[in-house]
Amino acid sequence: MSSVNPDELKALVLAHIEDAEVNVVCYSGDDHFEMTVISASFAGKPRIARHKMVYAALGDNMRQAVHALALKTKTPEEASA
């Protein structure tokens, strides 16, 4: 199994959601991550659509290197509330 670090995951998300603010931490082993993504492109989208955008950015890492991902997605307005 390949491994990935938080900086690599952040770079993948930023490459696909260019206006995003991304925070990623590894919380257990080297394959359990917590990620918060803030992006205006989430506006008007339900949570599942937002998560799908992030999963698409992470690609095969979601099937291989990432065992668990605690994901929070917010618009800038939601993040500042």
Biopython code that builds the backbone (N, CA, C, O; Angstrom):
import numpy as np
from Bio.PDB.StructureBuilder import StructureBuilder

atoms = [
    (1, "MET", "N", (0.845, -1.177, 0.000)),
    (1, "MET", "CA", (0.000, 0.000, 0.000)),
    (1, "MET", "C", (0.888, 1.236, 0.000)),
    (1, "MET", "O", (1.876, 1.301, 0.731)),
    (2, "SER", "N", (0.536, 2.199, -0.810)),
    (2, "SER", "CA", (1.296, 3.444, -0.869)),
    (2, "SER", "C", (0.869, 4.349, 0.279)),
    (2, "SER", "O", (-0.220, 4.199, 0.833)),
    (3, "SER", "N", (1.735, 5.286, 0.625)),
    (3, "SER", "CA", (1.375, 6.226, 1.679)),
    (3, "SER", "C", (1.372, 7.638, 1.112)),
    (3, "SER", "O", (1.950, 7.919, 0.062)),
    (4, "VAL", "N", (0.706, 8.505, 1.840)),
    (4, "VAL", "CA", (0.581, 9.900, 1.429)),
    (4, "VAL", "C", (0.638, 10.740, 2.705)),
    (4, "VAL", "O", (0.228, 10.287, 3.774)),
    (5, "ASN", "N", (1.149, 11.964, 2.583)),
    (5, "ASN", "CA", (1.202, 12.813, 3.770)),
    (5, "ASN", "C", (0.198, 13.964, 3.628)),
    (5, "ASN", "O", (-0.330, 14.204, 2.542)),
    (6, "PRO", "N", (-0.059, 14.673, 4.734)),
    (6, "PRO", "CA", (-1.052, 15.757, 4.689)),
    (6, "PRO", "C", (-0.762, 16.820, 3.631)),
    (6, "PRO", "O", (-1.690, 17.322, 2.995)),
    (7, "ASP", "N", (0.503, 17.170, 3.433)),
    (7, "ASP", "CA", (0.837, 18.187, 2.431)),
    (7, "ASP", "C", (0.491, 17.724, 1.019)),
    (7, "ASP", "O", (0.054, 18.526, 0.193)),
    (8, "GLU", "N", (0.682, 16.447, 0.739)),
    (8, "GLU", "CA", (0.338, 15.914, -0.586)),
    (8, "GLU", "C", (-1.173, 15.935, -0.799)),
    (8, "GLU", "O", (-1.644, 16.268, -1.886)),
    (9, "LEU", "N", (-1.928, 15.583, 0.230)),
    (9, "LEU", "CA", (-3.384, 15.624, 0.111)),
    (9, "LEU", "C", (-3.868, 17.059, -0.105)),
    (9, "LEU", "O", (-4.749, 17.308, -0.928)),
    (10, "LYS", "N", (-3.287, 17.991, 0.637)),
    (10, "LYS", "CA", (-3.645, 19.400, 0.484)),
    (10, "LYS", "C", (-3.378, 19.869, -0.943)),
    (10, "LYS", "O", (-4.216, 20.548, -1.537)),
    (11, "ALA", "N", (-2.226, 19.516, -1.495)),
    (11, "ALA", "CA", (-1.870, 19.927, -2.859)),
    (11, "ALA", "C", (-2.850, 19.368, -3.879)),
    (11, "ALA", "O", (-3.195, 20.053, -4.841)),
    (12, "LEU", "N", (-3.300, 18.139, -3.685)),
    (12, "LEU", "CA", (-4.271, 17.546, -4.611)),
    (12, "LEU", "C", (-5.580, 18.325, -4.603)),
    (12, "LEU", "O", (-6.151, 18.602, -5.658)),
    (13, "VAL", "N", (-6.051, 18.675, -3.415)),
    (13, "VAL", "CA", (-7.305, 19.429, -3.320)),
    (13, "VAL", "C", (-7.135, 20.810, -3.953)),
    (13, "VAL", "O", (-7.999, 21.257, -4.707)),
    (14, "LEU", "N", (-6.028, 21.483, -3.650)),
    (14, "LEU", "CA", (-5.802, 22.815, -4.217)),
    (14, "LEU", "C", (-5.684, 22.791, -5.737)),
    (14, "LEU", "O", (-6.025, 23.772, -6.398)),
    (15, "ALA", "N", (-5.214, 21.703, -6.287)),
    (15, "ALA", "CA", (-5.103, 21.590, -7.747)),
    (15, "ALA", "C", (-6.476, 21.482, -8.409)),
    (15, "ALA", "O", (-6.625, 21.825, -9.582)),
    (16, "HIS", "N", (-7.478, 21.010, -7.667)),
    (16, "HIS", "CA", (-8.815, 20.827, -8.232)),
    (16, "HIS", "C", (-9.831, 21.865, -7.767)),
    (16, "HIS", "O", (-10.802, 22.155, -8.466)),
    (17, "ILE", "N", (-9.599, 22.415, -6.587)),
    (17, "ILE", "CA", (-10.491, 23.442, -6.044)),
    (17, "ILE", "C", (-9.594, 24.632, -5.716)),
    (17, "ILE", "O", (-9.165, 24.804, -4.575)),
    (18, "GLU", "N", (-9.320, 25.440, -6.718)),
    (18, "GLU", "CA", (-8.262, 26.438, -6.658)),
    (18, "GLU", "C", (-8.475, 27.521, -5.599)),
    (18, "GLU", "O", (-7.500, 28.056, -5.071)),
    (19, "ASP", "N", (-9.707, 27.849, -5.283)),
    (19, "ASP", "CA", (-9.945, 28.905, -4.300)),
    (19, "ASP", "C", (-10.014, 28.372, -2.873)),
    (19, "ASP", "O", (-10.344, 29.118, -1.951)),
    (20, "ALA", "N", (-9.714, 27.114, -2.685)),
    (20, "ALA", "CA", (-9.894, 26.466, -1.389)),
    (20, "ALA", "C", (-8.840, 26.862, -0.363)),
    (20, "ALA", "O", (-7.687, 27.142, -0.692)),
    (21, "GLU", "N", (-9.278, 26.874, 0.883)),
    (21, "GLU", "CA", (-8.385, 26.890, 2.038)),
    (21, "GLU", "C", (-8.464, 25.467, 2.581)),
    (21, "GLU", "O", (-9.555, 24.969, 2.858)),
    (22, "VAL", "N", (-7.321, 24.814, 2.735)),
    (22, "VAL", "CA", (-7.304, 23.403, 3.112)),
    (22, "VAL", "C", (-6.423, 23.209, 4.338)),
    (22, "VAL", "O", (-5.291, 23.690, 4.393)),
    (23, "ASN", "N", (-6.962, 22.497, 5.314)),
    (23, "ASN", "CA", (-6.193, 22.110, 6.482)),
    (23, "ASN", "C", (-6.301, 20.597, 6.619)),
    (23, "ASN", "O", (-7.405, 20.053, 6.671)),
    (24, "VAL", "N", (-5.151, 19.913, 6.677)),
    (24, "VAL", "CA", (-5.133, 18.453, 6.779)),
    (24, "VAL", "C", (-4.191, 18.053, 7.905)),
    (24, "VAL", "O", (-3.070, 18.554, 7.999)),
    (25, "VAL", "N", (-4.653, 17.155, 8.751)),
    (25, "VAL", "CA", (-3.798, 16.576, 9.782)),
    (25, "VAL", "C", (-3.972, 15.072, 9.789)),
    (25, "VAL", "O", (-5.049, 14.550, 9.503)),
    (26, "CYS", "N", (-2.902, 14.392, 10.120)),
    (26, "CYS", "CA", (-2.931, 12.945, 10.284)),
    (26, "CYS", "C", (-3.177, 12.686, 11.766)),
    (26, "CYS", "O", (-2.443, 13.199, 12.611)),
    (27, "TYR", "N", (-4.211, 11.890, 12.095)),
    (27, "TYR", "CA", (-4.534, 11.703, 13.503)),
    (27, "TYR", "C", (-4.297, 10.294, 14.013)),
    (27, "TYR", "O", (-4.429, 10.055, 15.213)),
    (28, "SER", "N", (-3.952, 9.355, 13.146)),
    (28, "SER", "CA", (-3.682, 7.992, 13.612)),
    (28, "SER", "C", (-2.910, 7.254, 12.535)),
    (28, "SER", "O", (-3.322, 7.223, 11.376)),
    (29, "GLY", "N", (-1.789, 6.659, 12.921)),
    (29, "GLY", "CA", (-0.990, 5.952, 11.932)),
    (29, "GLY", "C", (-0.583, 6.905, 10.828)),
    (29, "GLY", "O", (-0.338, 8.087, 11.066)),
    (30, "ASP", "N", (-0.513, 6.378, 9.620)),
    (30, "ASP", "CA", (-0.182, 7.233, 8.477)),
    (30, "ASP", "C", (-1.273, 7.215, 7.422)),
    (30, "ASP", "O", (-1.036, 7.587, 6.273)),
    (31, "ASP", "N", (-2.492, 6.776, 7.816)),
    (31, "ASP", "CA", (-3.562, 6.692, 6.828)),
    (31, "ASP", "C", (-4.925, 7.163, 7.337)),
    (31, "ASP", "O", (-5.941, 6.925, 6.684)),
    (32, "HIS", "N", (-4.959, 7.826, 8.491)),
    (32, "HIS", "CA", (-6.186, 8.389, 9.041)),
    (32, "HIS", "C", (-6.025, 9.915, 9.088)),
    (32, "HIS", "O", (-5.121, 10.426, 9.749)),
    (33, "PHE", "N", (-6.894, 10.628, 8.394)),
    (33, "PHE", "CA", (-6.736, 12.071, 8.253)),
    (33, "PHE", "C", (-8.009, 12.814, 8.631)),
    (33, "PHE", "O", (-9.119, 12.298, 8.501)),
    (34, "GLU", "N", (-7.814, 14.048, 9.104)),
    (34, "GLU", "CA", (-8.889, 15.016, 9.279)),
    (34, "GLU", "C", (-8.619, 16.148, 8.303)),
    (34, "GLU", "O", (-7.498, 16.650, 8.221)),
    (35, "MET", "N", (-9.648, 16.550, 7.562)),
    (35, "MET", "CA", (-9.475, 17.596, 6.560)),
    (35, "MET", "C", (-10.636, 18.574, 6.639)),
    (35, "MET", "O", (-11.799, 18.183, 6.730)),
    (36, "THR", "N", (-10.290, 19.855, 6.601)),
    (36, "THR", "CA", (-11.292, 20.908, 6.474)),
    (36, "THR", "C", (-11.000, 21.653, 5.183)),
    (36, "THR", "O", (-9.871, 22.077, 4.936)),
    (37, "VAL", "N", (-12.030, 21.806, 4.367)),
    (37, "VAL", "CA", (-11.895, 22.515, 3.094)),
    (37, "VAL", "C", (-12.924, 23.635, 3.075)),
    (37, "VAL", "O", (-14.121, 23.396, 3.234)),
    (38, "ILE", "N", (-12.452, 24.847, 2.880)),
    (38, "ILE", "CA", (-13.326, 26.027, 2.780)),
    (38, "ILE", "C", (-13.210, 26.557, 1.358)),
    (38, "ILE", "O", (-12.114, 26.843, 0.877)),
    (39, "SER", "N", (-14.365, 26.686, 0.684)),
    (39, "SER", "CA", (-14.340, 27.146, -0.703)),
    (39, "SER", "C", (-15.668, 27.789, -1.075)),
    (39, "SER", "O", (-16.736, 27.299, -0.708)),
    (40, "ALA", "N", (-15.585, 28.892, -1.807)),
    (40, "ALA", "CA", (-16.795, 29.537, -2.326)),
    (40, "ALA", "C", (-17.500, 28.638, -3.328)),
    (40, "ALA", "O", (-18.705, 28.776, -3.540)),
    (41, "SER", "N", (-16.770, 27.721, -3.947)),
    (41, "SER", "CA", (-17.388, 26.831, -4.934)),
    (41, "SER", "C", (-18.353, 25.830, -4.291)),
    (41, "SER", "O", (-19.064, 25.124, -5.005)),
    (42, "PHE", "N", (-18.389, 25.758, -2.962)),
    (42, "PHE", "CA", (-19.343, 24.890, -2.272)),
    (42, "PHE", "C", (-20.717, 25.539, -2.124)),
    (42, "PHE", "O", (-21.682, 24.869, -1.759)),
    (43, "ALA", "N", (-20.811, 26.820, -2.401)),
    (43, "ALA", "CA", (-22.073, 27.543, -2.201)),
    (43, "ALA", "C", (-23.202, 26.883, -2.990)),
    (43, "ALA", "O", (-23.064, 26.583, -4.176)),
    (44, "GLY", "N", (-24.316, 26.667, -2.302)),
    (44, "GLY", "CA", (-25.492, 26.085, -2.936)),
    (44, "GLY", "C", (-25.434, 24.593, -3.143)),
    (44, "GLY", "O", (-26.383, 24.013, -3.670)),
    (45, "LYS", "N", (-24.355, 23.953, -2.747)),
    (45, "LYS", "CA", (-24.216, 22.505, -2.942)),
    (45, "LYS", "C", (-24.472, 21.777, -1.622)),
    (45, "LYS", "O", (-24.039, 22.238, -0.566)),
    (46, "PRO", "N", (-25.170, 20.649, -1.678)),
    (46, "PRO", "CA", (-25.355, 19.865, -0.458)),
    (46, "PRO", "C", (-24.036, 19.201, -0.043)),
    (46, "PRO", "O", (-23.094, 19.117, -0.832)),
    (47, "ARG", "N", (-23.988, 18.740, 1.191)),
    (47, "ARG", "CA", (-22.766, 18.151, 1.733)),
    (47, "ARG", "C", (-22.228, 17.022, 0.859)),
    (47, "ARG", "O", (-21.019, 16.951, 0.636)),
    (48, "ILE", "N", (-23.074, 16.155, 0.367)),
    (48, "ILE", "CA", (-22.594, 15.017, -0.434)),
    (48, "ILE", "C", (-21.901, 15.502, -1.709)),
    (48, "ILE", "O", (-20.895, 14.922, -2.117)),
    (49, "ALA", "N", (-22.417, 16.542, -2.336)),
    (49, "ALA", "CA", (-21.792, 17.079, -3.551)),
    (49, "ALA", "C", (-20.435, 17.698, -3.220)),
    (49, "ALA", "O", (-19.480, 17.560, -3.985)),
    (50, "ARG", "N", (-20.358, 18.373, -2.089)),
    (50, "ARG", "CA", (-19.085, 18.953, -1.664)),
    (50, "ARG", "C", (-18.050, 17.854, -1.424)),
    (50, "ARG", "O", (-16.906, 17.951, -1.868)),
    (51, "HIS", "N", (-18.474, 16.811, -0.717)),
    (51, "HIS", "CA", (-17.560, 15.708, -0.425)),
    (51, "HIS", "C", (-17.108, 15.015, -1.707)),
    (51, "HIS", "O", (-15.946, 14.630, -1.830)),
    (52, "LYS", "N", (-18.011, 14.858, -2.646)),
    (52, "LYS", "CA", (-17.637, 14.247, -3.927)),
    (52, "LYS", "C", (-16.585, 15.071, -4.652)),
    (52, "LYS", "O", (-15.707, 14.513, -5.310)),
    (53, "MET", "N", (-16.662, 16.400, -4.539)),
    (53, "MET", "CA", (-15.652, 17.263, -5.160)),
    (53, "MET", "C", (-14.273, 16.991, -4.548)),
    (53, "MET", "O", (-13.272, 16.918, -5.260)),
    (54, "VAL", "N", (-14.236, 16.844, -3.237)),
    (54, "VAL", "CA", (-12.963, 16.583, -2.564)),
    (54, "VAL", "C", (-12.467, 15.183, -2.899)),
    (54, "VAL", "O", (-11.284, 14.999, -3.184)),
    (55, "TYR", "N", (-13.360, 14.191, -2.869)),
    (55, "TYR", "CA", (-12.960, 12.813, -3.198)),
    (55, "TYR", "C", (-12.414, 12.734, -4.622)),
    (55, "TYR", "O", (-11.450, 12.014, -4.883)),
    (56, "ALA", "N", (-13.030, 13.471, -5.537)),
    (56, "ALA", "CA", (-12.540, 13.471, -6.921)),
    (56, "ALA", "C", (-11.122, 14.032, -6.980)),
    (56, "ALA", "O", (-10.284, 13.541, -7.738)),
    (57, "ALA", "N", (-10.858, 15.058, -6.179)),
    (57, "ALA", "CA", (-9.519, 15.638, -6.143)),
    (57, "ALA", "C", (-8.497, 14.660, -5.587)),
    (57, "ALA", "O", (-7.352, 14.627, -6.040)),
    (58, "LEU", "N", (-8.906, 13.867, -4.608)),
    (58, "LEU", "CA", (-7.983, 12.904, -3.986)),
    (58, "LEU", "C", (-7.778, 11.653, -4.826)),
    (58, "LEU", "O", (-6.790, 10.941, -4.647)),
    (59, "GLY", "N", (-8.694, 11.383, -5.732)),
    (59, "GLY", "CA", (-8.548, 10.283, -6.688)),
    (59, "GLY", "C", (-8.305, 8.934, -6.034)),
    (59, "GLY", "O", (-8.967, 8.581, -5.058)),
    (60, "ASP", "N", (-7.361, 8.188, -6.570)),
    (60, "ASP", "CA", (-7.078, 6.832, -6.101)),
    (60, "ASP", "C", (-6.574, 6.778, -4.671)),
    (60, "ASP", "O", (-6.592, 5.711, -4.056)),
    (61, "ASN", "N", (-6.130, 7.884, -4.133)),
    (61, "ASN", "CA", (-5.691, 7.893, -2.739)),
    (61, "ASN", "C", (-6.808, 7.457, -1.797)),
    (61, "ASN", "O", (-6.542, 6.898, -0.733)),
    (62, "MET", "N", (-8.066, 7.713, -2.188)),
    (62, "MET", "CA", (-9.188, 7.315, -1.340)),
    (62, "MET", "C", (-9.359, 5.798, -1.319)),
    (62, "MET", "O", (-9.985, 5.267, -0.401)),
    (63, "ARG", "N", (-8.825, 5.101, -2.295)),
    (63, "ARG", "CA", (-8.922, 3.643, -2.323)),
    (63, "ARG", "C", (-7.646, 2.971, -1.816)),
    (63, "ARG", "O", (-7.653, 1.781, -1.498)),
    (64, "GLN", "N", (-6.571, 3.719, -1.741)),
    (64, "GLN", "CA", (-5.293, 3.110, -1.406)),
    (64, "GLN", "C", (-4.676, 3.713, -0.149)),
    (64, "GLN", "O", (-4.653, 3.056, 0.892)),
    (65, "ALA", "N", (-4.189, 4.914, -0.216)),
    (65, "ALA", "CA", (-3.374, 5.498, 0.857)),
    (65, "ALA", "C", (-4.190, 6.033, 2.034)),
    (65, "ALA", "O", (-3.679, 6.101, 3.152)),
    (66, "VAL", "N", (-5.444, 6.410, 1.806)),
    (66, "VAL", "CA", (-6.276, 6.979, 2.864)),
    (66, "VAL", "C", (-7.262, 5.927, 3.346)),
    (66, "VAL", "O", (-8.155, 5.506, 2.610)),
    (67, "HIS", "N", (-7.085, 5.509, 4.596)),
    (67, "HIS", "CA", (-8.010, 4.523, 5.166)),
    (67, "HIS", "C", (-9.244, 5.204, 5.741)),
    (67, "HIS", "O", (-10.359, 4.698, 5.610)),
    (68, "ALA", "N", (-9.039, 6.358, 6.382)),
    (68, "ALA", "CA", (-10.151, 7.098, 6.983)),
    (68, "ALA", "C", (-9.942, 8.589, 6.757)),
    (68, "ALA", "O", (-8.827, 9.103, 6.846)),
    (69, "LEU", "N", (-11.051, 9.273, 6.461)),
    (69, "LEU", "CA", (-10.996, 10.718, 6.245)),
    (69, "LEU", "C", (-12.188, 11.362, 6.940)),
    (69, "LEU", "O", (-13.334, 11.153, 6.543)),
    (70, "ALA", "N", (-11.912, 12.144, 7.977)),
    (70, "ALA", "CA", (-12.934, 12.958, 8.630)),
    (70, "ALA", "C", (-12.940, 14.290, 7.888)),
    (70, "ALA", "O", (-11.995, 15.071, 8.002)),
    (71, "LEU", "N", (-13.996, 14.548, 7.135)),
    (71, "LEU", "CA", (-14.022, 15.674, 6.206)),
    (71, "LEU", "C", (-15.084, 16.688, 6.589)),
    (71, "LEU", "O", (-16.242, 16.339, 6.821)),
    (72, "LYS", "N", (-14.671, 17.954, 6.653)),
    (72, "LYS", "CA", (-15.589, 19.073, 6.850)),
    (72, "LYS", "C", (-15.443, 19.992, 5.652)),
    (72, "LYS", "O", (-14.332, 20.370, 5.282)),
    (73, "THR", "N", (-16.566, 20.351, 5.046)),
    (73, "THR", "CA", (-16.561, 21.267, 3.909)),
    (73, "THR", "C", (-17.465, 22.442, 4.235)),
    (73, "THR", "O", (-18.592, 22.262, 4.698)),
    (74, "LYS", "N", (-16.963, 23.651, 3.992)),
    (74, "LYS", "CA", (-17.714, 24.858, 4.317)),
    (74, "LYS", "C", (-17.483, 25.924, 3.253)),
    (74, "LYS", "O", (-16.456, 25.933, 2.573)),
    (75, "THR", "N", (-18.454, 26.816, 3.123)),
    (75, "THR", "CA", (-18.247, 28.030, 2.341)),
    (75, "THR", "C", (-17.523, 29.020, 3.254)),
    (75, "THR", "O", (-17.491, 28.820, 4.468)),
    (76, "PRO", "N", (-16.946, 30.073, 2.700)),
    (76, "PRO", "CA", (-16.318, 31.086, 3.568)),
    (76, "PRO", "C", (-17.309, 31.694, 4.566)),
    (76, "PRO", "O", (-16.941, 31.995, 5.702)),
    (77, "GLU", "N", (-18.553, 31.871, 4.146)),
    (77, "GLU", "CA", (-19.575, 32.420, 5.055)),
    (77, "GLU", "C", (-19.866, 31.465, 6.194)),
    (77, "GLU", "O", (-20.005, 31.895, 7.339)),
    (78, "GLU", "N", (-19.961, 30.175, 5.902)),
    (78, "GLU", "CA", (-20.189, 29.175, 6.947)),
    (78, "GLU", "C", (-19.015, 29.100, 7.919)),
    (78, "GLU", "O", (-19.202, 28.919, 9.122)),
    (79, "ALA", "N", (-17.812, 29.240, 7.385)),
    (79, "ALA", "CA", (-16.611, 29.160, 8.211)),
    (79, "ALA", "C", (-16.487, 30.346, 9.154)),
    (79, "ALA", "O", (-15.962, 30.209, 10.259)),
    (80, "SER", "N", (-16.970, 31.517, 8.724)),
    (80, "SER", "CA", (-16.851, 32.709, 9.561)),
    (80, "SER", "C", (-18.006, 32.859, 10.559)),
    (80, "SER", "O", (-17.959, 33.715, 11.443)),
    (81, "ALA", "N", (-19.034, 32.030, 10.414)),
    (81, "ALA", "CA", (-20.193, 32.124, 11.318)),
    (81, "ALA", "C", (-19.900, 31.526, 12.685)),
    (81, "ALA", "O", (-20.769, 31.526, 13.557)),
]
sb = StructureBuilder()
sb.init_structure("model")
sb.init_model(0)
sb.init_chain("A")
sb.init_seg("    ")
for serial, (resi, resn, name, xyz) in enumerate(atoms, 1):
    if name == "N":
        sb.init_residue(resn, " ", resi, " ")
    sb.init_atom(name, np.array(xyz, "f"), 0.0, 1.0, " ", f" {name:<3s}", serial, name[0])
structure = sb.get_structure()
